[in-house]
Amino acid sequence: MVKLPELLAPAGTLDAFRTALLYGADAIYAGLPGFSMRARAKITTEEVKQGIDLAHRAGKKVYLAFNLFAHDHEYANLARVGEVINYLRPDALIVSDPGILMWVRENHPDIAIHVSTQANICSAASVKFWQAAGARLCVLAREVSHSEFKSIRAACPDVGLEIFVHGAMCMSYSGRCLLSNFITGRPANRGACAQLCRWKYDVVLRERESGVEMPLEQDERGAYILNSKDLCLMPRLAEVIAAGPDSLKIEGRNRSEYYVGSVVRAYRAALDAYAADPANFNPDPFMADLNILQTRGYTTAFFDGRPGPDAHDYNTTRSSSDYLAAGVITNITNQDITFELRNEIKKDDEITFLLPGGADKFTLKLPEIINAKTGEIVPKLAAGQHNSIIIPSKWLLSAPSDKFVPYVLAYKHK
């Protein structure tokens, strides 16, 4: 029997928690503002608690990101942090600061310690160091190649190893960029990155003596010089699984529930397909599901070693996808479904539901648009302010009714 790695999903909102669980995540990682790499996270302590309770009832795990690099003055707040940790009772804490790790060991010895990718673990020696310090699992840096991973796995057989398989890539070394902090005052290592790497740049030559500035001519590839494509290891997933990682991590705690659910669903279905028939595993159908997402293009990044120019998009940061999130089911009765919009919906639009529990989909052409708030039939309805439409059950007669539950997602063609 094939041993599959854990599929670890991000949750920056309570809806993302629910969606990740619905679509097959084995574990979820979340954080709290000020205590992790996502200082702008929208989730509250109470929502994290609800998410942890939901996960535990489903037999899943939750890891709490606590991976800030702490200054001396911040240690004064750790007593309050400890109260929050005791209240939430996560299955593990994700840390990167040695001082924070020591504090966790002393104050929460019963909680597992995972070492964050922010610790830049690139070698077996570093894994052994953190293991000796008390870590149960190490999240390897994105810069570790597949060949290096296999060597680390062989040298470190008795500690958990986690790798990123999908999500945004930083143009700096695993998030050690200082551009955002220097220019905007928003520190990347506190999750407040302004993503200056996605900006369009003009190169200007300044003559030293006169101070005269002269723009340099740029070719068609000269604008977005720092813009990395998104990581996607789906095309190499069979090799990833065979190498024996303990956890596959999806990046995206600031992403929508549509992103979380779509990516989790694709990797869940792919992992299960591999387990059923490793010799004939084909990633293409699952890759097609990932291509519907709004992305900057995909790269396997450091999988084969140092990435080449094709790991960046020098032309634009805009997505090339022809699809948009349509919305999410929020309520179901015997008579109809309430569908909350994420983009404008018009009469005769086709929306495709991503059904949980496999790779099945269901496409529906909307014969009319029924405003859920007023019951009025309208030609179109914009998203925002929880705008929703009603989908009568009679429109879904050919669909598997047991698959339509709250938090089922759908997308539409642009």
Beta strands, then each sheet from edge to edge (+ up, - down):
strand 1: 6-10
strand 2: 27-31
strand 3: 61-65
strand 4: 92-95
strand 5: 112-115
strand 6: 137-139
strand 7: 160-167
strand 8: 204-206
strand 9: 213-215
strand 10: 230-232
strand 11: 247-250
strand 12: 298-299
strand 13: 323-332
strand 14: 336-341
strand 15: 345-346
strand 16: 350-354
strand 17: 361-365
strand 18: 369-370
strand 19: 377-378
strand 20: 380-381
strand 21: 388-392
strand 22: 409-413
sheet 1: 12+ 10+ 7- 6- 5- 4- 3- 2- 1- 11-
sheet 2: 8+ 9-
sheet 3: 17+ 16- 22+ 13- 14+ 21-
sheet 4: 15+ 20-
sheet 5: 18+ 19-
end
